[in-house]
């Protein structure tokens, strides 16, 4: 990836660097008091990094997947990063703080790297990825940026038809956090529409091989620990931030959450597929990745606060005109409000004297989802403009499409 050090590029890097420092300042309150509860929720500086250091026995030099019941709840590469950093830090009174700091340094570097990739894909809007306030507020909650960076590399290479590089990158990303597996859908549909069937089969094979090479050693040596992540996600009920949790909290109980989540996911896949095939020109992966992952997250049984880190760069690379920017900021404002709301509600749950009641939190959850859907709608309208309507596609020969 060749880069010219232009003034806009330098500005984006500078903004990303400032964002990492602002994020570090926000989380410094918790680092100073040892992540005490409920203070870590009151000050919105909770992080999984110090919490799981001891809860998953990483402080005892235990391999992330050696326990059947207490393995880390992440795919292999995230668990490996957690374990390596636990081995690297010195033991002693400040070991939890040191563990957080070494992770935070790498997360800051990844965020700056992410800004570089966004600049390469959509330079005119790259500044938005660096200053998105909800993303900056969530920088050091979790290890997600490791997967997001490789996912964005995969998108960058795919749209430049470097399919083998992209396939390896997405295999790595799926092995770090499972979310990017959904991007295989647009990848398949785009290559299918381009009639690049051999490239499609090769892409899937390389992605699968990359995933297998990374995962098989852990699966074969500690199968129960490896499987724990997938079992927890399958068995999970409606959880914080989800549409289902918000509705239930307001007294709207739909019953079987798994059924409705799968139903909505199926509808998302169907409508998304029609969108890709309904445009006159083949879309790029950058154009549609936000639309798909945003809808998947809305259908999901949980929406963790750090998920905005996934969506912010995808939203930026999906934009093509300044008319899209207002929807981005409406969504970001809603995400910031939600970021405050989730922690203030958890503060109440964990014994704080003041906080946000359940009904208020549930309403803000639905507002966040509505704002996200608004941004999705703006981007879908942009993609569909000038193309065929989905129902027209259903009744026309595919020979009329490029």
Secondary structure, 3 states (H helix, E strand, C coil): CCCCCCHHHHHHHHHHHHHHHHHHHHHHHHHHHCCCCCHHHHCCCCCHHHHHHHHCCHHHCCCCCCCCCCCCCCCHHHHHHHHHHHHHCCCCCCHHHHHHHHHHHHHHHHHHHHHHHHHHHCHHHHHHHHHCHHHHHCCCCCCHHHHHHHHHHHHHHHHCCCHHHHHHHHHHHHCCCHHHHHHHHHHHHHHHHCCCHHHHHHHHHHHHHHHHHHHHHHHHHCHHHHHHHHHHHHHCCCCCCCHHHHHHHCCCCCCCHHHHHHHHHHHHHHHHHHHHHHCCCCCCHHHHHHHHHHHHHHHCCCCCHHHHHHHHHHHHHHCCCHHHHHHHHHHHHHHHHHHHHHHHHHHHHCCCCCCCCHHHHHHHHHHHHHHHHHHHHHHHHHHHCCCCCHHHHHCCCHHHCC
